[in-house]
Amino acid sequence: MEELKTRLKEQIIEALNLEETTPADIDDAAPLFGDGLGLDSIDALELILILEREYGIHIENPAEARPIFASINTLAEYVSKNRK
């Protein structure tokens, strides 16, 4: 699971061009949106694309993604249970 979390952090940093951020800078339990990493709704669409492209996970309704994208912990748990 730790390897998956690190990989997800790397993919988020790359996809969102967070050039000043390293995987170690992202706390596994910190919120990805708002006060935590500070992502926004456009970034959420990028995360959905990462899940589709890298893990074969299709999220039809972006509103359903909100609890999945709460933190790296919730995202990694969802990916580990649902990847193709």
Secondary structure, DSSP 8 states (H G I E B T S, - for coil): -HHHHHHHHHHHHHHTT-TT--GGGS-TTS-SBTTSS-B-HHHHHHHHHHHHHHH----S-GGGHHHHTS-HHHHHHHHHHH--
